[in-house]
Amino acid sequence: MSAAAKTARSRAAAAAENGGAKIEEGLNLFKSDKFDADVYVKSKCSLNEKEIRQLCSYLLDLKRASAEEMRKSVYANYAAFIRTSKEISDLEGELSSIRNLLSTQATLIHGLAEGVHIDSLKGSESFASKNDLLNLENKEPSDLEKWSVEFPDLLDVLLAERRIDEALTALDEGEHLAAEAKQTKTLDPAMLISLENTIIDRRQKLADQLAEAACQPSTRGAELRAAISALKKLGDGPRAHSLLLNAHYQRYQYSMQSLRPSSTSYGGAYTAALSQLVFSAIAQAACDSLAIFGKETAYTSELVMWATRQTEAFAHLVKRHALASSAAAGGLRAAAECVQIALGHCSLLEARGLALCPVLIKLFRPSVEQALDANLKRIEESTAAMAAADDWVLTYPPMGTRQASSMALQHRLTTSAHRFNLMVQDFFEDVGPLLSMQLGGKMLEGLFQVFNSYVSMLIKALPGSMEEEANFEGSGNKIVRMAENEAQQIALLANASLLADELLPRAAMKVSPLNQANNKDDPRRRHSDRKNRNPEQREWKRRLVISVDRLKDTFCRQHALDLIFTEDGDSHLNADMYLNMDGNVDELEWFPSLIFQELYAKLNRMASIAADMFVGRQRFATLLLMRLTETVILWLSEDQSFWDDIEEGPKPLGPLGLQQFYLDMKFVICFASQGHYLLRNLQRVVNEIISKAMAAFAATGMDPNSVLPEDDWFNDICQEAIDRLSGKPKAMNGDRELNSPTASVSAQSISSVRSHSSS
């Protein structure tokens, strides 16, 4: 034994001892003399309904894990167990043969000894009278002696006429009489030896005759079982069981000669016919084995090993003639159908104690995975081809397709997204029969990669994103039609968000065992679907959303850059627009800066477009507007050159510049608040920017609070700007009235600025 094997055994023993110690420790409570069952039950029943449900769920999970661990443990050591059982069975047969041989030799030696003793008696009793010798010679043979003389001929007749049951009865009777004669010494030793040799010889002839009959293709059903049962009664059980299994093997092999697959034959039909032959033979063999040999370990072990070999041979035939071509061509539905048919027939054997489905699953898995990969690749390539000519206009599904159901009519997608969704729905319909192969994780991962590749194509459709997307995996050199206007670009987001938030997760529920039945396109089950989605699917959906965020971030970044920079690369948002204000007091009119007016106008346009595209999904539209606003503000917060000019530039920030900057930031807060996308992070960043600007102004020696009007003044200006920019009716001549509070505060503000400037 190698050192590695010794180490493995010592570790296994230590683990067993530790496990046993833990179990023993857990049972100590019940061994105590003070254990009270009622108190123990009450202590465990003080749970509320939710805790009881959680406990039940935990126990079910523990039960499944325990069953799986036991199955793995059994299969891990099963081969060694079967091999050892087979060796023990063979050894028992050899011991039986040795016992018979020793018995024969003992009988022979005993007979020789009796013969010598008789000869010595004859020599010593030579003085017996001649009349006694004559009486002895003329004595009539007994009935037993007559029977022993006729017995070989009787057995030969029974064997020749194949009267098996009578032959077995005669052999049993002969053995019984021979044993009795040996004990009572009612037979001559030579005649006893002859009788015993006759029984051994005829028994062997009968066994050979039964074995020959069992090997004949014409021997079936009751005749086969009778032959095998008789052979077992003769004491040759291992040989009888092997012959039984071989007979069933030869029978289905003969039937398979008429089953010849061709390149044009239907894989499902071939798999069904082959499954019927193979698993029916295994089922009949199991039934015969149980009926004749019972549940004896040696025979059941041989049956399991034999059935496993037949299942493996069946799987190789199915892979060669049905699965290989389907898997290579990406025919997932055909491959799934073959697997489902095979597993369906195989699962019927579980009622007979043969769990062979794991064997099939292990052998079919590589071919099924190949079909999965090819199918996902086809989805990716087909969607990419549609994206190259997509006009990025949202439409309802074409009539006549499965998508054009009452549920799908609520959603609009572009042509490439419709194709993607349709192929994904078909994909999940096809993989339904494969759930037992535990491929759910691989299915979801493969589909995520395909979706991520589609999102990369959508990003490439955004103008100006080519350089950025060159770093993303999956985009490759695919040609994508550009989304030229805002409506088309928002349609890209509508595609990705609808697929990630609703369509793909709902389709993925088909691979969840809890939600396979009666759960298709039922709006009343949406909440239930989200609640029952397992952790793996929740994590999968989270990754889909992260992929969509990639597109959303690129979209917002591109639109923010378009706002901030000119085509020549000059910035619309620079420090000079605030630093130079104090030189033009006479021409000042308080209104948000042009770039923030354009930001508000862009957000208004996008909100109008999104309201039409994101029906029932306003939250996504709101988050999009918030992200775009936040992108612009974060750029301002992180633009180091802007703050270098404000804080350390040659020209300090004056009162009017501070007031204009404060007004711009208040304007952002105002329209974001009214649009319901003023989230905490955006408000925090705006407040930090305002504080930073006020600190820069305070560094000049002036108090910022002394030059800034009250917040009501800023709020009035912001509201008036929102009304004017959104097209609401304006005041007379488009200006504020002279006696309005806003105008008076504005005049006071300018006067204050002049006084600060003169001082």
C-alpha positions in Angstrom: 0.0 0.0 0.0 1.4 3.4 -1.0 2.0 6.2 1.5 -0.6 8.4 -0.2 -3.2 5.7 0.3 -2.3 5.3 3.9 -2.6 9.1 4.4 -6.0 9.2 2.7 -7.3 6.4 4.9 -6.0 8.1 8.1 -7.7 11.3 7.1 -10.9 9.5 6.3 -10.8 7.8 9.6 -10.1 11.0 11.4 -13.0 12.7 9.6 -15.3 9.8 10.5 -14.2 10.0 14.2 -14.9 13.7 14.3 -18.3 13.3 12.6 -19.2 10.5 15.1 -18.0 12.6 18.0 -20.3 15.5 16.9 -23.3 13.1 16.5 -22.5 11.5 19.9 -22.4 15.0 21.4 -25.7 15.9 19.9 -27.3 12.7 21.3 -26.1 13.3 24.9 -29.2 15.4 25.6 -31.5 12.5 24.9 -29.4 10.0 26.9 -29.7 12.1 30.1 -31.9 10.7 32.9 -33.3 14.2 33.3 -34.5 14.5 29.7 -38.1 15.6 29.5 -39.7 15.1 26.1 -42.6 17.5 26.7 -40.3 20.3 27.8 -38.0 19.7 24.8 -40.9 19.8 22.3 -42.3 23.0 23.9 -38.9 24.7 23.8 -38.7 23.9 20.0 -42.3 24.9 19.3 -42.0 28.5 20.6 -41.6 29.7 17.0 -43.9 32.0 15.1 -45.2 31.0 11.7 -42.4 32.7 9.8 -39.7 31.0 11.9 -41.4 27.7 11.4 -41.5 28.2 7.6 -37.8 29.1 7.7 -37.1 26.0 9.8 -39.0 23.8 7.4 -37.2 25.3 4.5 -33.8 24.8 6.3 -34.7 21.1 7.0 -35.7 20.5 3.4 -32.4 22.0 2.2 -30.6 19.9 4.7 -32.5 16.8 3.5 -31.6 17.5 -0.1 -27.9 18.2 0.8 -27.8 15.0 2.8 -29.3 12.9 0.0 -26.9 14.4 -2.5 -23.9 13.8 -0.1 -25.0 10.2 0.4 -25.4 9.7 -3.4 -21.9 11.1 -4.0 -20.5 8.9 -1.2 -22.2 5.8 -2.6 -21.0 6.5 -6.2 -17.5 7.4 -5.0 -17.0 3.9 -3.4 -19.4 1.9 -5.5 -16.9 0.5 -7.9 -14.7 -0.9 -5.2 -17.7 -2.3 -3.4 -19.0 -4.1 -6.5 -15.5 -5.4 -7.2 -15.1 -6.8 -3.7 -18.6 -8.3 -3.8 -17.8 -10.0 -7.1 -14.6 -11.4 -5.7 -16.4 -12.7 -2.6 -19.0 -14.4 -4.8 -16.3 -16.0 -6.9 -14.5 -17.1 -3.8 -17.6 -18.7 -2.4 -18.0 -20.7 -5.7 -14.4 -21.9 -5.5 -14.9 -22.9 -1.8 -18.0 -24.9 -2.8 -16.1 -26.7 -5.5 -13.2 -27.4 -3.1 -15.7 -28.7 -0.6 -17.3 -31.1 -3.2 -13.8 -32.3 -4.2 -12.7 -32.9 -0.6 -16.0 -34.8 0.0 -15.4 -37.0 -3.1 -11.8 -37.7 -2.0 -12.9 -38.5 1.5 -15.5 -40.9 0.2 -12.9 -42.6 -2.0 -10.4 -42.9 0.8 -13.2 -44.2 3.1 -14.2 -46.8 0.4 -10.6 -48.0 0.0 -10.2 -48.3 3.7 -13.4 -50.4 3.9 -12.2 -52.6 1.1 -8.9 -53.4 2.9 -10.8 -54.1 6.1 -13.1 -56.6 4.3 -10.1 -58.4 2.7 -8.5 -58.7 6.1 -11.7 -60.1 7.6 -11.9 -62.6 4.8 -8.3 -63.7 5.5 -8.8 -64.0 9.2 -12.1 -65.8 8.9 -11.0 -68.5 6.5 -12.1 -71.0 9.0 -15.8 -70.1 8.3 -17.8 -72.9 7.0 -18.4 -73.4 3.3 -22.2 -73.4 3.8 -22.1 -69.9 5.2 -20.1 -68.7 2.2 -22.6 -70.3 -0.2 -25.5 -68.6 1.7 -23.8 -65.3 1.4 -23.3 -65.7 -2.3 -26.9 -66.7 -3.0 -28.3 -63.7 -0.9 -30.8 -61.5 -2.9 -29.8 -57.7 -3.5 -31.7 -55.2 -1.4 -34.2 -52.6 -2.9 -31.7 -49.9 -2.3 -29.0 -51.8 -4.2 -31.4 -52.4 -7.0 -32.4 -48.7 -7.1 -28.7 -47.6 -7.1 -28.1 -49.8 -10.2 -31.1 -48.4 -12.0 -30.6 -44.7 -10.9 -28.0 -43.7 -13.6 -30.3 -44.9 -16.4 -33.2 -43.0 -14.9 -31.2 -39.8 -14.8 -30.1 -40.3 -18.4 -33.7 -40.6 -19.5 -34.8 -37.5 -17.7 -31.9 -35.5 -19.1 -32.5 -36.7 -22.6 -36.2 -35.8 -22.4 -35.3 -32.4 -20.7 -37.6 -33.1 -17.8 -35.7 -30.6 -15.7 -37.9 -30.6 -12.6 -38.0 -34.4 -12.4 -34.3 -34.6 -12.9 -33.8 -32.1 -10.0 -36.1 -34.1 -7.8 -34.3 -37.3 -8.7 -30.9 -35.8 -7.9 -32.1 -34.5 -4.6 -33.5 -37.9 -3.8 -30.2 -39.6 -4.8 -28.2 -37.3 -2.6 -30.5 -37.9 0.3 -30.3 -41.7 -0.1 -26.6 -41.7 -0.6 -26.1 -39.7 2.6 -28.4 -42.0 4.5 -26.7 -45.1 3.2 -23.3 -43.7 4.1 -24.5 -43.1 7.6 -26.2 -46.5 8.1 -23.8 -48.4 5.9 -26.6 -50.1 4.0 -24.7 -50.0 0.7 -21.6 -51.7 -0.3 -18.7 -49.1 -0.3 -18.0 -49.6 -3.9 -21.6 -49.2 -4.8 -21.9 -46.1 -2.7 -18.9 -44.5 -4.4 -20.4 -45.3 -7.8 -23.7 -43.7 -6.7 -22.0 -40.5 -5.5 -20.0 -40.3 -8.7 -23.2 -40.8 -10.8 -24.9 -37.9 -8.9 -21.9 -35.6 -9.5 -21.6 -36.5 -13.1 -25.3 -36.1 -13.9 -25.5 -32.9 -12.0 -22.8 -31.4 -14.1 -24.5 -32.6 -17.3 -27.8 -31.1 -16.2 -26.0 -27.8 -15.4 -24.3 -27.7 -18.8 -27.6 -28.5 -20.5 -29.4 -25.7 -18.6 -26.6 -23.3 -19.5 -26.8 -24.2 -23.2 -30.6 -23.7 -23.2 -30.2 -20.3 -21.5 -27.9 -19.2 -24.2 -30.3 -20.0 -27.0 -32.1 -17.0 -28.5 -35.3 -18.9 -28.6 -35.3 -19.5 -24.9 -37.4 -16.7 -23.4 -39.8 -15.7 -20.7 -40.9 -18.5 -18.4 -38.6 -21.1 -20.0 -35.6 -18.9 -19.4 -36.5 -18.2 -15.8 -37.1 -21.9 -15.2 -33.6 -22.8 -16.7 -31.9 -20.1 -14.6 -33.8 -21.1 -11.4 -32.9 -24.8 -12.0 -29.3 -23.9 -12.4 -29.4 -21.9 -9.2 -30.9 -24.9 -7.4 -27.9 -27.0 -8.6 -25.7 -24.7 -6.5 -24.2 -22.6 -9.3 -25.8 -19.3 -8.5 -23.1 -16.9 -9.9 -23.0 -18.7 -13.2 -26.8 -18.7 -13.4 -27.1 -15.0 -12.7 -24.4 -14.2 -15.3 -26.2 -16.3 -17.9 -29.5 -14.6 -17.1 -28.0 -11.1 -17.7 -26.2 -12.3 -20.9 -29.5 -13.8 -22.2 -31.3 -10.4 -21.9 -28.3 -8.7 -23.5 -28.2 -11.1 -26.5 -32.0 -10.7 -26.9 -32.0 -6.9 -27.2 -28.8 -7.0 -29.3 -30.6 -9.3 -31.8 -33.6 -6.9 -31.8 -31.2 -3.9 -32.5 -30.1 -5.4 -35.8 -33.3 -4.1 -37.4 -32.7 -0.6 -36.0 -30.2 1.0 -38.4 -29.9 4.8 -38.1 -29.2 6.9 -41.2 -28.1 10.4 -41.8 -31.7 11.3 -42.8 -33.4 9.5 -39.9 -35.1 11.5 -37.2 -32.9 11.5 -34.1 -35.9 11.5 -31.7 -37.4 8.5 -33.3 -34.1 6.6 -33.2 -33.6 7.5 -29.6 -37.1 6.4 -28.7 -36.8 3.1 -30.4 -33.4 2.4 -28.9 -34.5 3.5 -25.5 -37.5 1.1 -25.6 -35.2 -1.8 -26.5 -32.4 -1.2 -24.0 -34.3 -0.1 -20.9 -37.1 -2.7 -21.4 -34.3 -5.4 -21.5 -32.8 -3.9 -18.3 -36.2 -3.7 -16.6 -37.0 -7.4 -17.5 -33.5 -8.5 -16.3 -34.0 -6.7 -13.0 -37.5 -8.3 -12.6 -36.1 -11.8 -13.4 -33.1 -11.3 -11.1 -35.3 -10.2 -8.2 -37.7 -13.1 -8.7 -35.0 -15.8 -8.9 -32.2 -14.5 -6.7 -34.0 -12.0 -4.4 -32.1 -9.1 -2.9 -28.8 -10.9 -2.2 -26.0 -8.3 -2.4 -23.7 -10.1 -4.7 -26.4 -10.5 -7.4 -27.9 -7.0 -7.0 -24.4 -5.6 -7.3 -23.8 -7.5 -10.5 -27.1 -6.4 -11.9 -26.3 -2.7 -11.2 -22.9 -3.0 -12.8 -24.4 -4.8 -15.9 -27.2 -2.2 -16.2 -24.7 0.6 -15.9 -22.6 -0.9 -18.8 -25.7 -1.2 -21.0 -26.7 2.4 -20.2 -23.2 3.6 -21.1 -23.3 1.7 -24.4 -26.8 3.1 -25.1 -25.6 6.7 -24.4 -22.7 6.3 -26.8 -25.0 5.1 -29.6 -27.4 8.0 -29.1 -24.5 10.5 -29.0 -23.0 9.0 -32.2 -26.3 8.7 -34.3 -28.5 11.5 -32.9 -26.9 14.0 -30.5 -23.6 14.7 -32.4 -25.1 16.2 -35.5 -27.7 18.2 -33.5 -25.1 19.6 -31.1 -22.7 20.6 -33.9 -25.5 22.4 -35.8 -26.8 24.1 -32.7 -30.1 22.1 -32.8 -30.9 22.6 -29.2 -34.5 21.5 -29.5 -33.6 18.2 -31.2 -30.8 17.5 -28.7 -33.1 18.3 -25.8 -35.8 16.0 -27.2 -33.4 13.1 -27.5 -32.2 13.7 -23.9 -35.7 14.0 -22.6 -36.8 10.7 -24.3 -33.8 8.8 -23.0 -34.2 10.1 -19.4 -37.9 9.4 -19.5 -37.4 5.7 -20.3 -34.4 5.5 -17.9 -36.3 7.1 -15.0 -38.9 4.2 -15.1 -36.1 1.9 -13.8 -36.0 3.8 -10.5 -39.1 1.9 -9.4 -37.0 -1.3 -9.7 -34.1 0.2 -7.6 -31.9 1.2 -10.6 -31.0 4.9 -10.6 -29.2 5.2 -13.9 -30.2 8.7 -14.9 -27.0 10.2 -13.4 -25.0 8.0 -15.8 -26.9 9.3 -18.8 -26.7 12.9 -17.6 -22.9 12.6 -17.2 -22.4 11.2 -20.7 -24.9 13.5 -22.5 -23.7 16.7 -20.8 -20.8 17.5 -23.2 -23.0 17.2 -26.3 -25.8 19.2 -24.7 -23.3 21.9 -23.7 -22.0 22.0 -27.3 -25.6 22.5 -28.5 -26.2 25.2 -26.0 -23.0 27.1 -27.0 -23.9 26.8 -30.7 -27.4 28.0 -30.1 -26.2 31.1 -28.1 -23.7 31.9 -30.8 -26.5 31.8 -33.4 -28.6 34.2 -31.2 -25.6 36.6 -31.0 -24.9 36.5 -34.8 -28.5 36.8 -35.8 -29.0 39.8 -33.5 -25.8 41.5 -34.8 -27.0 41.1 -38.4 -30.3 42.8 -37.5 -28.5 45.6 -35.6 -26.5 46.5 -38.7 -29.8 47.5 -40.4 -31.9 48.6 -37.4 -33.5 52.0 -37.8 -33.7 52.2 -34.0 -37.5 53.0 -34.0 -39.7 51.3 -31.4 -42.4 49.1 -32.9 -44.8 46.4 -31.6 -44.0 42.8 -32.5 -44.9 41.7 -36.0 -48.4 40.2 -36.2 -48.3 36.4 -36.6 -45.4 35.9 -34.3 -45.5 34.3 -30.8 -44.4 37.6 -29.4 -47.6 39.3 -30.6 -49.5 38.0 -27.6 -51.6 40.1 -25.2 -48.7 40.5 -22.8 -46.1 41.4 -25.4 -48.3 44.0 -27.1 -47.6 46.3 -24.1 -44.0 46.5 -25.1 -42.2 48.1 -28.0 -38.7 47.3 -29.2 -36.6 47.9 -32.3 -36.2 45.2 -34.9 -33.0 43.8 -33.5 -34.3 43.7 -29.9 -37.5 41.9 -31.2 -35.3 39.3 -32.9 -33.2 38.9 -29.7 -36.2 38.5 -27.5 -37.9 36.0 -29.8 -34.8 33.8 -30.1 -34.3 34.0 -26.3 -38.0 32.9 -25.7 -37.4 30.0 -28.1 -34.1 29.2 -26.3 -35.8 28.8 -22.9 -38.6 26.8 -24.5 -36.0 24.4 -25.8 -33.9 24.0 -22.7 -36.9 23.2 -20.5 -36.5 19.4 -20.8 -32.8 19.8 -19.8 -33.5 21.0 -16.2 -32.6 17.6 -14.8 -29.1 18.0 -16.1 -28.4 20.9 -13.8 -27.4 23.2 -16.6 -29.3 26.2 -15.3 -26.2 28.1 -14.3 -24.5 27.5 -17.7 -27.7 28.6 -19.5 -28.0 31.8 -17.6 -24.3 32.6 -17.9 -24.3 32.0 -21.6 -27.3 34.2 -22.1 -25.8 36.9 -20.0 -22.7 36.9 -22.3 -25.0 37.2 -25.4 -27.0 40.0 -23.8 -23.8 41.8 -22.8 -22.5 41.5 -26.4 -25.8 43.0 -27.6 -25.5 45.9 -25.1 -22.0 46.5 -26.5 -23.5 46.8 -30.0 -26.0 49.3 -28.7 -23.1 51.4 -27.2 -21.4 51.3 -30.6 -24.6 52.8 -32.1 -24.1 55.9 -30.0 -22.3 58.7 -31.9 -18.8 59.3 -30.6 -18.6 56.1 -28.6 -16.4 54.1 -31.1 -13.2 54.8 -29.3 -14.6 53.9 -25.9 -16.3 50.8 -27.0 -13.1 49.4 -28.6 -12.1 48.3 -25.1 -15.3 46.3 -24.4 -15.3 42.6 -24.9 -17.8 41.1 -27.3 -18.2 44.2 -29.6 -15.6 42.9 -32.1 -15.7 44.4 -35.6 -19.5 44.2 -35.9 -21.0 46.9 -38.1 -23.8 48.8 -36.3 -26.1 51.5 -37.7 -25.7 54.8 -35.9 -28.5 56.2 -33.7 -28.4 59.8 -35.0 -31.0 61.7 -32.9 -32.1 61.7 -29.3 -35.2 59.6 -30.0 -33.1 56.9 -31.6 -30.5 57.0 -28.8 -33.2 56.7 -26.1 -34.7 53.8 -28.1 -31.3 52.0 -27.5 -31.9 52.4 -23.7 -35.5 51.3 -24.1 -34.3 48.1 -25.8 -31.7 47.2 -23.1 -33.8 48.2 -20.1 -37.0 46.3 -21.1 -35.0 43.2 -21.9 -33.0 43.3 -18.7 -35.8 44.3 -16.3 -38.7 42.3 -17.6 -38.5 40.1 -20.7 -35.3 38.1 -20.0 -36.0 37.5 -16.2 -39.5 36.4 -17.0 -38.2 34.0 -19.7 -35.6 32.7 -17.3 -38.3 31.7 -14.8 -39.1 28.8 -17.2 -35.9 27.1 -16.0 -36.9 27.5 -12.4 -38.6 24.3 -11.0 -41.0 26.4 -8.9 -42.4 28.3 -11.9 -42.7 26.0 -14.9 -46.4 25.2 -14.9 -49.1 27.7 -15.9 -46.9 30.8 -15.5 -46.6 32.1 -19.1 -47.4 35.7 -19.7 -49.8 36.1 -16.8 -49.6 39.6 -15.4 -51.0 38.5 -12.1 -47.9 36.4 -11.5 -45.3 39.1 -11.9 -45.0 39.8 -8.2 -45.0 36.1 -7.5 -42.3 35.6 -10.0 -40.0 38.2 -8.4 -40.7 36.7 -4.9 -40.0 33.1 -6.0 -36.9 33.9 -8.1 -34.0 31.9 -6.6 -30.8 33.7 -5.5 -29.0 32.6 -8.7 -31.6 34.2 -10.9 -31.6 37.4 -8.7 -27.8 37.6 -9.1 -28.2 37.1 -12.8 -30.8 39.9 -13.2 -28.5 42.2 -11.2 -25.7 41.5 -13.7 -28.1 42.3 -16.5 -28.9 45.7 -14.9 -25.2 46.4 -14.5 -24.7 45.8 -18.2 -27.5 48.2 -19.0 -25.8 50.8 -16.7 -22.8 50.6 -19.0 -25.0 51.8 -21.9 -26.7 54.4 -19.7 -23.4 55.8 -18.5 -22.0 56.1 -22.0 -25.3 57.8 -23.1 -25.1 60.3 -20.3 -21.4 60.9 -20.8 -21.8 61.6 -24.5 -24.7 64.0 -24.0 -22.9 65.8 -21.1 -19.8 66.3 -23.3 -22.0 67.6 -26.1 -23.4 70.2 -23.7 -20.0 71.2 -22.1 -17.8 71.3 -25.2 -18.0 72.9 -28.6 -17.0 71.1 -31.8 -13.6 72.8 -31.6 -13.1 71.5 -28.1 -13.8 74.8 -26.3 -15.7 74.6 -23.0 -19.1 76.2 -22.5 -18.6 75.8 -18.7 -15.5 77.7 -17.7 -14.5 80.0 -14.9 -14.4 83.1 -17.1 -18.2 83.1 -17.4 -18.3 83.9 -13.7 -15.1 85.8 -13.2 -15.9 88.4 -15.9 -19.4 89.3 -14.7 -18.3 92.1 -12.3 -17.1 94.2 -15.2 -20.6 94.5 -16.9 -22.9 95.5 -14.1 -25.1 97.9 -16.3 -26.1 95.2 -18.8 -26.8 92.5 -16.2 -30.1 90.5 -16.3 -30.5 87.7 -13.8 -31.1 84.4 -15.5 -29.5 80.9 -15.4 -26.4 80.6 -17.6 -26.8 79.4 -21.1 -25.3 75.9 -20.6 -27.8 75.2 -17.7 -30.6 76.5 -19.9 -29.6 74.0 -22.6 -29.3 71.3 -20.0 -32.9 72.0 -18.8 -34.1 72.1 -22.4 -32.4 68.7 -23.2 -33.8 67.1 -20.1 -37.3 68.4 -21.1 -37.0 66.9 -24.6 -35.7 63.6 -23.2 -38.5 63.5 -20.6 -41.1 63.9 -23.3 -39.5 61.2 -25.5 -39.1 58.9 -22.5 -42.7 59.3 -21.4 -43.7 57.7 -24.7 -41.0 55.0 -24.8 -41.0 53.9 -21.1 -44.7 53.4 -20.6 -45.2 51.8 -17.2 -41.5 52.1 -16.5 -41.2 55.8 -15.5 -38.7 55.0 -12.8 -36.1 54.1 -15.5 -36.7 57.4 -17.3 -36.4 59.3 -14.1 -33.1 57.6 -13.2 -31.8 58.4 -16.7 -32.6 62.2 -16.3 -31.0 62.1 -12.9 -27.9 60.4 -14.2 -27.5 62.9 -17.0 -27.9 65.9 -14.6 -25.5 64.3 -12.2 -22.9 63.7 -14.9 -22.8 67.4 -15.8 -22.6 68.4 -12.1 -19.9 65.9 -11.3 -17.9 67.1 -14.3 -18.1 70.6 -12.9 -17.1 69.4 -9.4 -14.1 67.5 -10.7 -12.8 70.0 -13.3 -9.6 71.0 -11.7 -8.8 73.8 -14.2 -12.2 75.4 -13.4 -11.5 75.5 -9.7 -7.9 76.6 -10.1 -9.1 79.7 -11.9 -11.8 80.3 -9.3 -9.6 79.8 -6.3 -6.1 80.9 -7.4 -6.6 82.7 -10.8 -5.4 86.2 -11.5 -8.9 87.5 -11.3 -10.8 86.8 -8.1 -14.5 85.7 -8.0 -16.6 88.8 -7.5 -20.0 89.3 -5.9 -21.9 89.1 -9.2 -20.0 86.0 -10.3 -20.8 84.3 -7.0 -24.4 85.3 -7.3 -24.7 83.9 -10.8 -22.9 80.7 -9.8 -25.3 80.3 -6.8 -28.3 81.0 -9.1 -27.1 78.3 -11.6 -26.8 75.7 -8.9 -30.2 76.6 -7.4 -31.6 76.4 -10.9 -30.3 72.8 -11.2 -31.8 71.9 -7.8 -35.1 73.5 -8.7 -35.8 71.8 -12.0 -34.4 68.5 -10.7 -36.8 68.7 -7.8 -39.8 69.5 -10.0 -38.8 66.6 -12.3 -38.6 64.2 -9.3 -35.0 63.2 -10.0 -33.3 65.2 -7.3 -31.8 62.4 -5.4 -29.7 62.7 -2.3 -26.3 62.3 -4.0 -27.1 65.0 -6.6 -28.2 67.5 -3.9 -25.1 66.7 -1.9 -22.7 67.3 -4.8 -24.5 70.6 -5.6 -24.2 71.8 -2.0 -20.5 70.9 -1.9 -19.9 72.9 -5.1 -21.8 75.9 -3.7 -19.7 75.7 -0.4 -16.5 75.5 -2.5 -17.4 78.7 -4.5 -18.4 80.6 -1.3 -15.1 79.6 0.3 -13.2 80.9 -2.7 -15.2 84.2 -2.5 -14.5 84.4 1.3 -10.8 84.1 0.6 -10.9 87.6 -1.0 -11.9 89.0 2.4 -15.6 89.5 1.8 -18.5 87.8 3.5 -20.5 85.8 0.8 -23.7 86.0 2.9 -23.6 89.8 2.7 -23.8 89.8 -1.1 -26.2 87.0 -1.7 -29.9 87.7 -1.6 -32.3 85.5 0.3 -33.2 82.0 -1.1 -36.7 83.3 -2.1 -35.1 85.6 -4.6 -33.2 82.7 -6.2 -36.3 80.5 -6.2 -38.4 83.2 -7.9 -35.7 83.6 -10.6 -35.4 79.8 -11.1 -39.2 79.4 -11.3 -39.5 82.2 -13.8 -36.7 80.6 -15.9 -38.4 77.3 -15.8 -41.7 78.8 -16.9 -40.1 80.7 -19.8 -38.0 77.8 -21.0 -40.9 75.4 -20.8 -43.1 77.7 -23.0 -45.5 79.0 -20.3 -47.0 82.5 -20.8 -44.5 85.3 -19.8 -45.1 88.6 -18.2 -45.5 91.8 -20.2 -42.9 92.3 -22.9 -41.2 89.1 -21.8 -39.7 90.8 -18.8 -40.4 91.0 -15.1 -42.8 93.8 -14.0 -41.0 96.8 -12.5 -42.9 96.6 -9.3 -42.4 92.8 -8.8 -40.5 91.6 -5.8 -38.0 90.0 -8.0 -37.2 93.2 -9.8 -36.9 95.2 -6.6 -34.6 92.6 -5.1 -32.6 92.5 -8.3 -32.1 96.3 -8.2 -31.1 96.1 -4.5 -28.6 93.4 -5.4 -27.0 95.4 -8.2 -26.7 98.5 -5.9 -25.1 96.3 -3.2 -22.6 95.0 -5.7 -21.7 98.5 -6.9 -21.1 99.6 -3.3 -18.9 96.6 -2.7 -17.0 97.3 -5.9 -16.4 100.9 -5.0 -15.2 100.1 -1.6 
